[in-house]
């Protein structure tokens, strides 16, 4: 049975107790905590929510650039928070920018090596995600980082959308980096460029992407981050996440000659 995770980033105006229970009731089995939530969360609160909802608090999302002023120190403090909250994975950006010089690239890689070592010392894992505007904005740059840091502590957080934005084939990106694959997420919500929903970049070949997810053997939760809604209550975002999950399930239907097989 396929399982799903929800990011708390779009729920930033709301307290965890206002929405995580409903996420559980709407098909989510795990949570990724955004900074607005993990920075103020108490370990006792997270433990109680685990007990009450059955949700797994799988990861924490950091958007901190490692090369920003005090960026390395802030990331290490986030690792300490993950350890305190018993959250095993921290999802991180590369920092830097798309037109980084060779020296800047090497400096950022050295910073990321340090963060990786600090995570390993805390028995945590890191999931590096590609994102436009950062050093790891495309397949070539992301691959370069992983080649430079061959640690099992640093893995790949795959989103087809960001590779598509960079001009790469999302299927090729996943296939190329599959040996380091830790997590998968889909950007969903209201696409600011097209107004369509539930997924951004609806022109992507979602069935092919989902087929590759299955082919590489990924069986962990798929994270959904539902952005673009200005909601006064959590409910519209919860409904959006639920609709995205239902739509994504249709892409995992494999057609055979005589029947439909549901994965």
Secondary structure, 3 states (H helix, E strand, C coil): CCCEEEECHHHCCCCHHHCHHHHHHCCCCEEEECHHHHCCCCHHHHHHHHHHHCCEEEEEECCCCCCCCCHHHHHHHHHHHHHHHCCCEEEECCCCCCCCCHHHHHHHHHHHHHHHHHHHHCCCEEEEECCCCCCCCCHHHHHHHHHHCCCCCEEEEECHHHHHHCCCCHHHHHHHHHHHEEEEEEEEECCCCCCCCCECCCCCCHHHHHHHHHHCCCCCCEEEEEECCCCCCCHHHHHHHHHHHHHHHHHCEEECCCCEEEC
